[in-house]
Structure formats: C-alpha cells, structure tokens
C-alpha cells in the first residue's frame, strides 16, 4: 500500500514532490542570501556617505558632493559596455590581421 500511495502526485513521499520541495527550498535560500547581500551593500554605501558628510566641514562642499552623488550614476558607463567595446576591438584587430595575411 505504501508504494501505491507514494506513486500519487499529491503524496509527500513522491520523488517528484520531494524534488520540487528541494528546489523551492534552494530558491528560498538563494533569495535570502541575495537580500542579505543587498542589505549589506546598502549599509556600506550609507556608511560611506555618512563618512563623507562628516569629513566635509563647510556647507558649500557638502551640497556639491550631495548633488554629484544624486546624479553620479549618469556619468558611469552602462553595465557591459566596456566589455562589449573590448570584444569589438579584438574582433576588428582579428579582421585586420586576416586581411593582411
């Protein structure tokens, strides 16, 4: 009878159900880990900003640093751009070498 019941799709001893449970547990662990990493990064960024603010004594410098921090992301290259440019450069060099040979 035990093998009959464990063959049912809803039974917890079913191998497929055990696999789904294990996968769900692994995904939950991964999401908790990512959330903890995000919280740690945010805390580090806030600590850096607090230290910068404490280091700046006059109000003008403090406002300037705060303004650049708010729009600083606009001056950074998009993710993957440098890698893509490097790859294009290498492909161009390979094409030139192939043409000269």
N, C-alpha and C positions, 0 to 999 in steps of 0.2 A: 504494500500500500504506500510505503514511503517513496518509492521510486515513481509511482503513479502521480502522487501529489506534487513531487518536485519537478515533474515534467510540465506542470501547468504554468502558463505565462505569468500568473499573478503570485506564484509561490516564492517566498524569500530564498529558498534553497536552490532555486533555478539558476543555472550558471549564467544565463544572460542577465538575469536580475542582479546577481552578485557583481557582474562586470559593470553594469550601469551604475550601481551604488558606488563602486570603487572609483569610476570615472568622475562621478559627481563629487565625491569626497576630495579627489585630487584637484578638481577645478575650484572647489571652495578654498582649499589650502593655497592654491596659486593666487586667487583673488585677494585673500587675506594678506598674503605676502606682498602683492603689488600695492595694496592700500597702506601697509606699514611703510613700504619704501617711499611712497608718495608723501606720507605724513612726515617722514624723516627729512626728505628733500625740502619740503615746505618749511620745516622748523629751521633747517640750516640756512635757507635763504633769508628767513626773518631775522635770524641771529646776525647774519652778515649786514643786513640793512640797519639793525639796531647799533651795531658797532660803527658803521659809517656815520650814522647820525650823531653818535656820541663823540666821534672824532672831529666833526665839524663844529666849530665854535660859533662862527658868525652866521647870521640868518640868511644872508645872500648866498653863501656857498651851499647851505643846507637846501634852499629852494632849487638851486641849479642842479644839484645831484638828484633831488627827488624828481625833477622834471625829466632829466635824461633817463632815469630808471623807469619811468612810466612809458616812455616811447622807445626804449632801448632795443626792444625786440624788432623794431622796424629796420634797424641797421645791421642786423645779423643776417647772414645768407640763409636761405631756406634749407631744411634738412636734406642731405643727399646731393646738394648742388655741387659742392667741391669734389665729391667722389665721381659724379657724373662728368664734370669737366675734365678731371684727370683721365677718366676712361676714354673720353672723346679725343684728348690729346694723344694718348697712346695709340689709338686706332689710326689717327692721322699720321703719326710717325711711321707706323707699320705700312700704311698705304704708300708713303713716300719712299720707304726703303724698297718695297716691292716694285715700284715704278722705276727706280734707279738700277735695279739689278737686272 
